[in-house]
Amino acid sequence: GKTIGYYREKSHDVVPVQHCPVLAVPLNTALALCRDMLQAAPSFVKAARDLQLLLIRATGDVLVSFGCGAKRINKFVLKSGATALSLLGNDVVETIEEMFFKRDAENFYQINFEQNLRLIRLVTDYLAPARGDAILELYCGSGNFSLFLAREGARVTGIESNSAAVREARANAALNSISTCRFERANVNRLDDSIF
């Protein structure tokens, strides 16, 4: 009885979606394969309550994660050009402006690649960070802006309440050999001087 779709406005009623015209082609392909999986092996995804899909622009792969609330059931990948999902093995890395970012379907990212590039350029151009500038980024996520600011020479402190995003941000800093950026898990609404 599982259905893949979107919630109807102001409700938790699921409106079935066979094909979404605003999704990239690989995401629609993954969506169809997930639907097939639900029909072929309903017991496998019996506890699934949500589905997360993430397109990795650098490779064309799609990360797929079924979950039941906070608990993930299984993570899969649809490799570019493949016709079936396979279990996710290694870390997946996205490339943005010659920087590397680990990706996981469960974390939040700016999902429109081109708009994200525009946002990154807008922020770095507006702030025009100079070597040694101190910058505080609130709600920093996995370092989407922080790492680009630090690459320009600024000393950046990123604050984020999601522990998975903080772990990912730290890994991204290491992946890019950036040492002038630190990430702290904290509630932005309850910061005190000790964070600085």
N, C-alpha and C positions, 0 to 999 in steps of 0.2 A: 503493500500500500504506500510505498514511498514515492514522492513526487519531487522532481527538481524544478524549481521556479523561484520567483520573487514573491515577497510578501505584498499582499494587496495593501494599498494605502490605509494607514491608521488601523491595521489589523494584523493578525498572525495567520490569516488565511493565505495559503500558497496558491499562486497563479502559475500553472504549468508553463514552462518555456521550452519550446523545441529548438529555437534558434533566436539569438539576440542580435539584432542588426547593428548595435553599437560595439559589440565585442570584436576583437581581432580574430581572424580566421582560426589560429591555433587554439584559442579559448573555446570557440564554438565546437571545434573537433573534440577537445577534451570533454566538453559538456555532453556531447553525444555518447562518448565512450563511458562516461560515468553513468549515464542513463542505461546503457546496455549492461553495465556491471550490476546495477540495481535489479534489473530484470533477470539476469542469468544466475546471480548468486545472492538472493535477498538475505539469506542468513549471515553472509559475510559483512554486510553493512546494516544489519538489523538495528543496531543502537544508534546509527548515524542521525544526527539532528541538523547538521549543517555541512556545507561543502565550501571549501576555499580553493580558488584557482589563482595562479599567479604566472604571468607570461614573463620569461626571461628574455629580454630583447636581444642580448648579445648572442644567444644561441638559438632562439626560437623554441626552446623547451618550455613546457608548462608544468609547474608544480601543482599537485593535487593533494588535498588533505581533507579527509572525512573526519568529523568529530562529533562528540556528544558533550555539549557544554564546554568545560575547560579541558576535558580529556580528549586527546586525539586518538583515533582508532588506527589509522594507517596512513602513511605518506607515500605518494606515488609520483612518478614523473612520466610525462608524455614527451619522449625525445622528438626533436624536430624530424619530420618525415616518417615517424613510426606510425603504426596502425593499432597499437595496443599500449595500455599503461603498464609500467613496470615499477617494482618497489624502488623507492628512493634509497640510494646508497650513500654517496659522498655529498659533501657540502656543495651547494650551488652558488656560483658567483656571477654577479652582473657587473658590467663595465659601464661607467658613466664618466665621460670626459677624462679618460685615461686613469680613472680611479676604480678600485675594486670594492664591491659590496657583497657580503654574504647575503643570501636571500632565503627566506622560509615563508611558505604560504600562510603561516599563522600570524606573522607580524604585519604591522601597517606600513605601507609605503605610498608615496605619490605614484599612483598607478599609470597615469598618462605620461609616457616617457618624454615626449616633446615638451609638454607643459612643465614637467619637472626640470628639464634643462633650462627652460626660460626662467623658472623661479630661482634656480641656483645662480644663474648669471645675473638676474636682477638683484638678488641679495648681495652677492660679492661685489657687483658694480656700485651699488648704493653705499655699502659699508666701506668699500675700498680699503680693506685692512692692510695696515703697514706692519712690518716686522716688530714684534713685541707688543702690539695692541692687545688689550685684554677684552675678550668678548664672552658674554654669558648668553647661551642659547637655552631658552626654556622650551619644554616639550620637544626635546631634540631627537626623539626616536632613535634610529640606528645610525645617526650621524650624517644625514643627508646634506645638511648645510654646514654643520660644524667642521667636517673634514675638509671641505673646500676652503673655508675661512682659514683653517690651520695651515693648509697647503700654501696659502699666501703669506704665512709667517706669523699670524696672530696666535696668541695663547688663548685657547677656547676651553671653556667649561660648559659641558652639556648636562642639563638636568632632565631626567625622565623618570616617571613612576613605574613604567613597565620594566620589570627585571629582565625579561627576555630581550627586549630592545636594547637595554644597557649592555648586556653581555655581547650582543651583536655589534653594537657601536664600538666597544673596546676591541673586539676581534677585527673590525674594519680598520680601526686606527693602526693596529699591528700589521694587518695585511698590506697597508699602504706606507708602512714605515714612518708614521706620523707620531712624533713624541710630544708635540706641543698642544695636545688635545686630551682632556680627561673627561670621563663620564661618570656621573653620580646618580644613584637611584634615590629619588626624593620626591615628595609631594610639593609641587610648585607653590601651592597655597599655604604651606607650612615651613617655608625656608627660614633658617636663622643664619647668623654670621659664620657659623662653623663650616658651612658649605663652601665658603670662599677662601 
